[in-house]
Amino acid sequence: MPVRPSEFIRLASRPRLVLVMCGLPARGKTHIALRISRYLSWLGYRTRHFNVGTYRRTRLGSQKRHEFFDPRNPEAREARRDVAMAALSDLCDWFREGGEVGIYDATNSVRSRRDAVRARCENEGLAVVFIESICEDEALVAANIRQTKLHMPDYAGMDPDAAVADFRARIAHYASVYEPVAKDEGAYIKLIDAGRELLAHQIQGYVPSRLVSFLMNLHLVPRSIYMTRHGQSEFNKQRKIGGDSPLSPQGEEFSARLRDYMIAEVPSNELMVWTSTLQRTIHTAARIERPTTEWRELDEIDAGECDGMTYEEIQTRMPREFTARTEDKFGYRYPRGESYRDILRRLDRVIVEVERERSPVLIVGHQAVLRALYAYFMDKPTRDCPFLEIPLHTVFKLTPTPYGCDEERIVLGPIIAKGESVTLP
Amino acid sequence: MPVRPSEFIRLASRPRLVLVMCGLPARGKTHIALRISRYLSWLGYRTRHFNVGTYRRTRLGSQKRHEFFDPRNPEAREARRDVAMAALSDLCDWFREGGEVGIYDATNSVRSRRDAVRARCENEGLAVVFIESICEDEALVAANIRQTKLHMPDYAGMDPDAAVADFRARIAHYASVYEPVAKDEGAYIKLIDAGRELLAHQIQGYVPSRLVSFLMNLHLVPRSIYMTRHGQSEFNKQRKIGGDSPLSPQGEEFSARLRDYMIAEVPSNELMVWTSTLQRTIHTAARIERPTTEWRELDEIDAGECDGMTYEEIQTRMPREFTARTEDKFGYRYPRGESYRDILRRLDRVIVEVERERSPVLIVGHQAVLRALYAYFMDKPTRDCPFLEIPLHTVFKLTPTPYGCDEERIVLGPIIAKGESVTLP
C-alpha cells in the first residue's frame, strides 16, 4: 500500500541541526530559543532546548552575583566552561537518540567558545547555525531586564534596583570580551532589535529557511490573542458535523455577548477580527464592527463524505471509518476530507501571520482548528490536539509572555441545556 | 456546503505587493525577477514582471550605446525616465485588473527615483518591497556580462569585446551616481553575491517571508536537473493506478539503460538521486549507486479509494467520481486521496530543496508529481499540469539558464507495445 502523503511531514532526510544562540545577556536569546522550539515542535520536528543557565543554576547553585561572570575570575570561568560543556554533551547524546533540532542556549560570546562548540557538533555529524541576537535599541534591553531577569532564581528575594545593578554589571563583564559572529564562522542568522532587521549568512536548507521566515515575523509588542468558536449553530443543535448552517438563537445571543466583551476589552479601533469563510463564524463576529478578514485556512476540518452526518450516523453507516477514526484521531483523514495533520499544515500560514500582527486579534473559528492553534500557543504535543477541550461560548484570551503564553478562559454563555450542545468529540 | 479546504491557496486577503528591483546593471536583477515571478505564479499568485529595459528597447529603439546611459546627458535621462514611468503606469493599471504581485524591474539606482516609485505605488494602495542585488564578487559580474548582456538586442551583431567594453561603460555611468537602499527606505531585501548573504529589513507578511526563503536558496552554479518516471511497473502493465508494485521486465531494462545514461552524463560522484518512497522508483534508481534520498513528497498522487483500480473500473463502479474528475482535473480530489492542487503544495519543499542543491540531481518520480515539477521549471500554468505529457522511459534534462530553463528529452526505451503501456491520463 502506498504511504499516505498526508504523512509527508515525516521528512525523507530528517534534519540534524544545532542552533547555537549567541549574544550578550538580556538580548532575548532564551525567548527566541523557546519560540523556535515551540514552532519547530508544532511543525513535527523533534526539538529540544538546552539552556546552559539552567545547568549552571542546578550544578553550581542559583544565587550567583556578577563577580562570578567576570572574565578575570579564572576559577569561575573554569566552572562556567564545565557547565557549558556538560550541556553540550547532553545535546550530543540526545541526537544519538533521534533528536532532530537541538537549541544550545548560552551567551557564546567569544569566538574561541563558538569554535569549540562548532567543532564538537561537526564531529558528531551535526550541522550548526549560529543565531545571534543584537540590540541596538537600549530600551529593548532595559525592558527585557525588568521583565525577565528580575524573576530569575538568581535574584529571588533581592531588592529590584540592586538586582538590576548586578545584572547590568554581569552584562558589562560579557561586553568587555564580546566578539560578534564573523563572516568566516559559517552559517549564521543575526537578529537585530527583535526582528526589525535580519541578516542571513550562508543559510540554506528547508528548516533554516523556514526559521528565517518565522524569526522575521517575531516581535515583542505586547497584545493578546482572543480565540473562540462560533456561537451555537443549527447543525450543533442537531448534532450534525460540518455544514454551513446559520446560528441558533442561543448562538445569536452569544454573538451579542461576545461583542460587548470584546469592545470592553479592546475599546480602540485596533482590534483585528479573523473568521473562517463559514457563516456561523462570520455571523458570530458580525456585531463587533471592526476590520474583519475571512480566512479559508480557518475553516473547520473538512469531514468530506461525512459532512452533515451525526456521529451516530457515521457509526451505523460507515463503521470502518468510525473505528479508524477512534484508533488514530490525529492521523485519521475523513473520506474526501482532512485529518488533524492536514489542518496543522494549512494553519502554518495563520501562525506566521498571527505572530506578525502587532494588534490584538480575535479569531472566531471552529473546534478542530482552534485545537491546533491552542496547541501551538500553549506548547502542547500536536498528537494531543484532538483531545483538547475547546467548548462553545467561551473566549480563550492568550497573552504571549517572554517565555510562553498566559491563558484566561472567559465563559460568556448562554448556558446550553445538556444534549442540545454538541462538541465534536 | 463548506468550501473545500484544498482551495485554501486562494488566500482570504490577497496580496497587493510591488517588488522593486534595484542594483547596478549585470547584478542579476532580471534573473532574480524572473525566478520570483515563476515561483509565485506556481504558488498560485497572479504575478507579472515589468521590465523597463524591454520598454526602452520597444519605445526608444534597441541599439543604445553607453552614452545614452550617461547621467550627464539630460535628454537621454528624460527619455529613460519617461519609459520607466510608462512601465510603472502599466503596472498600476494591471493591479486595478486584479494583479497580486508586480515586479518592477529597473536599476532604480538613485534614492530620488526610488522615492518617486514608492510614492506612486503607495498612492495606489500597493505595498512596496525593494529587492537590491549587490555583487562584491567581481567574477560574478563578469560572468553575467558574458552570459546574458552580450545576447541583448542592444548588441546584436557587435564584436563581443566591443560590446563588453560598452556595457562596462554603461555600468560605470550608473555606478557614478549609485545610492544603495538606505535604512529609512522602508522594507527591503538585500541579496549579496547571488544568495551568499541576505539582509531583510522590516520584512513582514506571508509573501515577502516566503520570498526571503526562496531567494536565500537561489544560486548560479550551473548544473542540470534530470527527471524521469520509474520504469514500467506491473501495475502499469495491468493498467491499474497507484499501488506499490514491482518493475516489469521492461521496467528493469529501463533501469539498466538509465544507469548507463546517467553515469555517462555525470561520471563523477557528485550526482544526487532522489526517489519517492515507492519501490518502482527506488528499484529504477537502484543500479546507479549514488547517494539516494527517498522523499515522501515525491510519492505519486494519492488515488485514495481508487488506488489499485483501472480507469475502466472507476468509470463503472464510481461514475460520479469519474465525471467529477473529467470536469476539473486540476481541482479534483480522489476520495480519501489527493488533487493536483494538493500535490503542488507538498512539492513546495522539493522546489526549495532542488533550487538549493548545487549538484546535478536525478529525480525518479511519478507522472502527476513530475507534471507539477515540470510546470515549475518550464513556467507552465499550473492549471495545465494534468495535461502535460510525461511519458515512461524518457529522461527530461532541464538546465537552468539565467532567464529560464533549457529542455532536452532523451528517450531511453525500451519501446512498449501499445496497450501494454499505461500513462495515467
Interface residues (C-beta under 8 A of the other chain):
Chain A: M1 P2 V3 R4 P5 E7 F8 R10 L11 A12 S13 R196 E197 L198 L199 A200 H201 Q202 I203 Q204 G205 Y206 S209 R210 V212 S213 M216 N217 G242 G243 D244 T277 L278 T293 E294 W295 R296 E297 D299 E300 D302 G304 E305 D307 R333 P335 R336 E338 D342 R345 R346 R349 V352 E353 R356
Chain B: M1 P2 V3 R4 P5 S6 E7 F8 R10 L11 A12 S13 R196 E197 L198 L199 A200 H201 Q202 I203 Q204 G205 Y206 S209 R210 V212 S213 M216 N217 G242 G243 D244 T277 L278 T293 E294 W295 R296 E297 D299 E300 D302 G304 E305 D307 R333 P335 R336 E338 D342 R345 R346 R349 V352 E353 R356
